């Protein structure tokens, strides 16, 4: 990505269908589809980001994807999921306000 103040990394990543783990200088971007899947999964099972991230990390390690620090995927993924879920809730609230105003 070519990052500047007029085109922040987070904006560019979202335009490409992935969600950053941090609004400034993200070090991981997660597919919006994957975040939606995990959010829905955690509605039906006990939320366990650590176990999910550990499983994904092991799956990726077997396929030659390595992470520099232990537990880094869990922390970054948890941040992305948290920010994503907060954004979804805020959008839902705003849409509800608009619908209520137009009734």
Buried (B, 14 or more C-beta within 10 A) or exposed (E): EEEEEEEBBBBBBBEEEBBBBBEEEBEBBBEBEBBBEBBEEBEEEEBEBEEBBBEBBEEEEEEEEEBEEEEBBBBBBBBBBEBBBEEEEEEEEEEEEEEEEEE
